[in-house]
Amino acid sequence: MIVNNNYYANIRRINGSPGATSNIKSDRKAEGSFEEILKSKVNENCGLKFSKHAEMRLQVRNINLTDAQKEKISKAVQKAEEKGVKDSLVLMDDIAFVVNIRNRTVITALNSNELKENVFTNIDGAVFA
């Protein structure tokens, strides 16, 4: 959802009074949806990014990560980076994440139900967090 603050400025001009919208700045441009801004701010705190695919997998598999869990993943990524790993499997609390270490991007996530009898390819390291 993109909010156009010029709408409120036009209403003020038409009505002739500032009303309750007087504190809205009409010269500010919307930078994105609230959800996008919130996700980017949360991701900035832990230094990790989640790909669209990973975000979708988290949502579909009903995996809700706490800030502490994100911090654990971030530390695991740091350890993998120090060892020269490029793409890693990070295992934490019965959840598996495939992470591109260089970009610090979570590629996908699996819960304990999907872990059984799965083969992980295109990784060159694994970290238990």
Rosetta silent file (secondary structure, phi, psi, omega in degrees, C-alpha in Angstrom):
SEQUENCE: MIVNNNYYANIRRINGSPGATSNIKSDRKAEGSFEEILKSKVNENCGLKFSKHAEMRLQVRNINLTDAQKEKISKAVQKAEEKGVKDSLVLMDDIAFVVNIRNRTVITALNSNELKENVFTNIDGAVFA
SCORE:     score description
SCORE:     0.000 S_00000001
   1 L     0.000  126.678  178.339    0.000    0.000    0.000 S_00000001
   2 L  -108.842  127.042 -179.452    1.436    3.352   -1.008 S_00000001
   3 L   -96.070  127.615  177.522    0.204    6.422    0.825 S_00000001
   4 L  -102.863  104.799 -177.379    0.057    9.600   -1.174 S_00000001
   5 L   -69.097  -17.286  177.161    0.355   12.466    1.286 S_00000001
   6 H   -63.919  -25.653  177.882   -0.598   14.954   -1.457 S_00000001
   7 H   -58.233  -45.740 -179.176   -4.161   13.677   -1.049 S_00000001
   8 H   -69.116  -35.918  177.822   -4.314   15.189    2.441 S_00000001
   9 H   -63.974  -39.945  178.155   -2.736   18.443    1.269 S_00000001
  10 H   -65.776  -38.288  177.953   -5.426   18.755   -1.421 S_00000001
  11 H   -63.089  -41.169  179.119   -8.176   18.159    1.137 S_00000001
  12 H   -61.950  -41.762  179.882   -6.759   20.952    3.308 S_00000001
  13 H   -64.991  -40.853 -178.792   -6.762   23.329    0.327 S_00000001
  14 H   -67.982  -45.067 -178.608  -10.340   22.425   -0.567 S_00000001
  15 H   -77.538  -22.353  177.879  -11.643   22.710    2.993 S_00000001
  16 L    80.463    3.693  178.099   -9.569   25.788    3.742 S_00000001
  17 L  -136.168  147.610 -179.139   -8.518   24.607    7.180 S_00000001
  18 L   -66.231  -35.619  177.374   -5.667   22.467    8.353 S_00000001
  19 H    58.695 -153.666 -176.345   -7.909   20.283   10.543 S_00000001
  20 H   -75.429  -11.648 -176.772   -6.570   17.086   12.044 S_00000001
  21 H   -96.672   14.977 -175.349   -4.215   16.507    9.114 S_00000001
  22 L   -65.732  -23.302 -178.934   -2.067   19.580    9.751 S_00000001
  23 L   -87.530    1.945  179.018    0.882   17.524   10.953 S_00000001
  24 L   -86.397  127.585  179.945    1.129   15.516    7.720 S_00000001
  25 L   -89.063  121.661 -176.980    3.946   16.669    5.476 S_00000001
  26 L   -79.537  -13.796 -177.814    2.855   16.712    1.862 S_00000001
  27 L   -88.524   -5.236  178.039    6.402   16.862    0.527 S_00000001
  28 L   -80.799  140.090  177.977    7.418   13.423    1.854 S_00000001
  29 L  -101.203  139.944  176.545    7.415   10.534   -0.583 S_00000001
  30 L   -70.203  131.422 -176.765    6.337    7.069    0.486 S_00000001
  31 L   -92.799  -11.865 -177.851    9.337    4.743    0.416 S_00000001
  32 L   157.518  179.927 -179.163    7.409    1.460    0.391 S_00000001
  33 L   -73.706  160.077  178.339    4.779   -0.396    2.260 S_00000001
  34 H   -57.543  -43.182 -178.833    4.826   -0.588    6.022 S_00000001
  35 H   -61.007  -42.714 -179.868    5.487   -4.332    5.849 S_00000001
  36 H   -65.157  -42.955 -179.554    8.515   -3.859    3.577 S_00000001
  37 H   -65.780  -43.189  179.512    9.980   -1.130    5.777 S_00000001
  38 H   -61.360  -46.519 -179.925    9.408   -3.172    8.931 S_00000001
  39 H   -61.560  -41.003 -178.864   11.065   -6.274    7.452 S_00000001
  40 H   -67.063  -37.128  178.539   14.070   -4.282    6.272 S_00000001
  41 H   -68.738  -40.470  177.546   14.525   -2.701    9.713 S_00000001
  42 H   -63.699  -43.201 -178.893   14.255   -6.077   11.463 S_00000001
  43 H   -67.902  -30.894  178.709   16.755   -7.585    9.028 S_00000001
  44 H   -63.313  -36.040 -176.513   19.181   -4.674    9.546 S_00000001
  45 H   -64.380  -36.043 -176.478   19.392   -5.498   13.233 S_00000001
  46 H  -101.365   -3.592  178.507   20.655   -9.035   12.710 S_00000001
  47 L    74.829    7.351  179.799   22.691   -8.401    9.551 S_00000001
  48 L  -108.937  151.583  171.393   20.765  -11.081    7.669 S_00000001
  49 E  -118.702  151.580  175.735   18.508  -10.832    4.683 S_00000001
  50 E  -116.910  125.687  177.806   15.757  -13.268    3.789 S_00000001
  51 L   -66.104  163.109  177.207   15.065  -13.948    0.130 S_00000001
  52 H   -57.827  -40.036  179.122   11.459  -13.778   -1.062 S_00000001
  53 H   -61.335  -45.674 -179.416   11.540  -17.566   -1.336 S_00000001
  54 H   -64.871  -42.502  177.522   12.734  -17.921    2.269 S_00000001
  55 H   -59.644  -41.593  178.993   10.108  -15.470    3.535 S_00000001
  56 H   -64.824  -43.529  179.447    7.426  -17.454    1.721 S_00000001
  57 H   -63.156  -41.592  177.718    8.736  -20.749    3.150 S_00000001
  58 H   -60.250  -43.239 -178.479    8.783  -19.321    6.672 S_00000001
  59 H   -68.913  -47.344 -177.938    5.209  -18.150    6.306 S_00000001
  60 H   -64.424  -38.119 -177.366    3.876  -21.345    4.687 S_00000001
  61 L   -89.435    6.455  176.402    5.639  -23.573    7.212 S_00000001
  62 L    55.528   46.711  177.221    4.481  -21.388   10.103 S_00000001
  63 L  -103.067  115.716  178.605    8.008  -20.669   11.299 S_00000001
  64 L  -112.770  114.989 -177.108    8.182  -17.505   13.393 S_00000001
  65 L   -90.787  136.144  174.529   11.699  -16.488   14.316 S_00000001
  66 L   -85.095  168.020  176.872   12.451  -14.536   17.455 S_00000001
  67 H   -62.771  -36.226  178.672   15.144  -11.884   17.610 S_00000001
  68 H   -64.078  -40.104  178.421   17.272  -14.296   19.655 S_00000001
  69 H   -66.994  -40.531  177.456   16.977  -16.958   16.945 S_00000001
  70 H   -62.624  -37.344  177.843   17.906  -14.447   14.250 S_00000001
  71 H   -65.740  -39.610  177.272   20.930  -13.488   16.314 S_00000001
  72 H   -62.668  -42.190  178.167   21.936  -17.177   16.578 S_00000001
  73 H   -63.246  -43.725 -179.831   21.671  -17.555   12.799 S_00000001
  74 H   -60.320  -41.605  178.097   23.724  -14.410   12.317 S_00000001
  75 H   -66.424  -37.681  177.644   26.460  -15.753   14.622 S_00000001
  76 H   -64.327  -40.382  177.819   26.419  -19.073   12.752 S_00000001
  77 H   -63.795  -40.430  177.932   26.815  -17.206    9.461 S_00000001
  78 H   -61.386  -43.075  178.310   29.741  -15.280   10.957 S_00000001
  79 H   -62.559  -44.132  179.665   31.424  -18.550   11.973 S_00000001
  80 H   -63.333  -39.152  179.323   30.902  -20.023    8.504 S_00000001
  81 H   -63.444  -40.921  179.335   32.306  -16.869    6.924 S_00000001
  82 H   -63.477  -28.217  179.593   35.425  -17.088    9.093 S_00000001
  83 L   -89.878   -1.815  177.651   35.996  -20.655    7.831 S_00000001
  84 L    86.054   15.844  179.327   35.621  -19.639    4.182 S_00000001
  85 L   -73.210  141.877  178.936   32.247  -21.290    3.590 S_00000001
  86 L   -99.580  -47.723  178.133   30.259  -19.947    0.637 S_00000001
  87 E  -130.624  125.902 -171.789   26.881  -21.660    1.015 S_00000001
  88 E  -126.690  152.445  168.386   25.964  -23.242    4.321 S_00000001
  89 E   -97.799  121.628  178.064   23.331  -25.346    5.970 S_00000001
  90 E  -109.965  119.846  179.572   22.530  -23.802    9.362 S_00000001
  91 E  -106.626  126.346 -177.882   20.709  -26.099   11.786 S_00000001
  92 E  -151.958  126.410  173.124   18.996  -24.490   14.768 S_00000001
  93 L    48.870   49.486  179.968   16.121  -25.582   17.038 S_00000001
  94 L    61.884   24.629  175.646   14.778  -28.232   14.598 S_00000001
  95 E  -127.358  138.117  178.023   14.864  -25.710   11.757 S_00000001
  96 E  -114.418  139.555  178.022   17.256  -25.823    8.814 S_00000001
  97 E  -128.337  135.276  170.122   18.319  -22.815    6.769 S_00000001
  98 E   -99.823  123.070 -171.772   20.320  -22.735    3.567 S_00000001
  99 E  -125.630  132.904  170.025   22.302  -19.505    3.643 S_00000001
 100 E   -84.088  112.997 -171.680   24.459  -17.732    1.080 S_00000001
 101 L   -69.704  -44.239 -177.275   27.271  -16.595    3.349 S_00000001
 102 L   -58.128  -43.600 -179.277   28.784  -13.908    1.104 S_00000001
 103 L   -89.265   -6.686 -176.303   25.463  -12.083    0.734 S_00000001
 104 L    53.254   46.004 -176.511   24.292  -13.015    4.265 S_00000001
 105 E  -119.842  126.589  174.279   21.007  -14.115    2.691 S_00000001
 106 E   -76.715  123.091 -176.459   18.804  -16.959    3.874 S_00000001
 107 E   -86.793  -44.601  179.137   17.802  -18.843    0.725 S_00000001
 108 E  -154.556  165.155  179.994   15.267  -21.261    2.184 S_00000001
 109 E  -139.236  141.992  178.592   14.025  -22.647    5.493 S_00000001
 110 E  -132.282  142.914  175.033   12.686  -26.051    6.504 S_00000001
 111 L   -93.455 -178.204 -173.258   11.090  -27.196    9.738 S_00000001
 112 H   -62.140  -28.991  178.868   11.624  -30.564   11.412 S_00000001
 113 H   -65.242  -37.070 -178.611    8.902  -32.257    9.323 S_00000001
 114 H   -85.123  -11.444 -177.574   10.718  -31.514    6.060 S_00000001
 115 H   -71.931  -28.304 -175.680   14.160  -32.418    7.415 S_00000001
 116 L   -66.519  130.494  176.186   13.558  -36.155    7.356 S_00000001
 117 L    58.749   28.511  176.570   15.060  -37.952    4.379 S_00000001
 118 L   -98.679  151.091  175.685   16.093  -34.732    2.649 S_00000001
 119 L  -115.334  128.624  178.801   19.317  -34.222    0.742 S_00000001
 120 L  -102.467  123.876 -179.516   20.922  -30.786    0.809 S_00000001
 121 L  -115.654  170.268  177.694   22.940  -29.897   -2.258 S_00000001
 122 L    58.829   35.616  171.985   25.004  -26.901   -3.330 S_00000001
 123 L  -123.697  153.509  177.220   26.413  -26.305    0.142 S_00000001
 124 L  -125.659   16.957  176.296   30.032  -26.455    1.218 S_00000001
 125 E  -171.926  163.052  177.228   29.566  -26.326    4.977 S_00000001
 126 E  -139.496  143.097 -179.772   27.174  -26.852    7.857 S_00000001
 127 E  -130.735  132.155  174.312   26.840  -25.011   11.160 S_00000001
 128 E   -98.776  117.273 -176.972   24.912  -26.145   14.227 S_00000001
 129 L  -103.297    0.000    0.000   23.606  -23.063   16.012 S_00000001
